[in-house]
Amino acid sequence: MAKKAGSTQSGTNIQEVKQQNASATSGQFGTEFASETDVQEVKQRNAKAEQNKSKNS
C-alpha cells in the first residue's frame, strides 16, 4: 500500500488535524462551556461545599 504525502500510515490527513488543533486552542471550547455555566448556581454550590467542609473538620 503506497503512503500518500502528508498522511499517516492509517490515512489521517496531518494538515487537517493540525488545523483542527489550532482552532481548538483558540478558545473555541472554553467559550462553549462557559456559556452553558450558571454562575449563580456554581457560587451557591461552592458556598454550600465550604459550609460542609467546616462542619466536617
C-alpha positions as CSV (number, residue, x, y, z in Angstrom):
1,M,0.0,0.0,0.0
2,A,1.5,3.3,-1.1
3,K,1.6,6.1,1.5
4,K,0.3,9.5,0.5
5,A,2.4,12.5,1.3
6,G,1.0,14.4,4.3
7,S,-0.8,11.4,5.7
8,T,-0.1,8.9,8.5
9,Q,0.0,5.2,7.9
10,S,-3.7,4.9,8.8
11,G,-4.6,7.6,6.3
12,T,-5.1,10.6,8.6
13,N,-4.6,13.9,6.9
14,I,-1.9,15.6,9.1
15,Q,-2.6,19.1,7.8
16,E,-6.3,18.8,8.6
17,V,-5.6,17.6,12.2
18,K,-3.1,20.5,12.7
19,Q,-5.8,22.9,11.6
20,Q,-8.4,21.4,14.0
21,N,-5.9,21.5,16.9
22,A,-5.1,25.1,16.1
23,S,-8.8,26.1,16.2
24,A,-9.4,24.1,19.4
25,T,-6.7,26.0,21.3
26,S,-8.0,29.4,20.2
27,G,-10.7,29.4,22.9
28,Q,-13.5,27.8,20.9
29,F,-14.2,25.2,23.6
30,G,-13.6,27.5,26.6
31,T,-16.4,29.8,25.5
32,E,-18.7,27.0,24.6
33,F,-18.7,25.6,28.1
34,A,-18.6,29.0,29.8
35,S,-21.8,30.0,28.0
36,E,-23.5,26.9,29.5
37,T,-22.4,27.6,33.0
38,D,-24.9,29.1,35.5
39,V,-22.6,31.3,37.6
40,Q,-25.1,31.8,40.4
41,E,-25.6,28.1,40.8
42,V,-21.8,27.5,40.9
43,K,-21.4,30.1,43.6
44,Q,-24.2,28.6,45.7
45,R,-22.7,25.1,45.4
46,N,-19.3,26.4,46.3
47,A,-20.7,28.2,49.4
48,K,-22.5,25.0,50.4
49,A,-19.4,22.9,50.0
50,E,-17.4,25.4,52.1
51,Q,-20.1,25.1,54.9
52,N,-20.0,21.3,54.8
53,K,-16.2,21.4,54.8
54,S,-16.1,23.4,58.0
55,K,-18.8,21.2,59.6
56,N,-16.8,18.0,58.9
57,S,-13.4,19.3,60.2
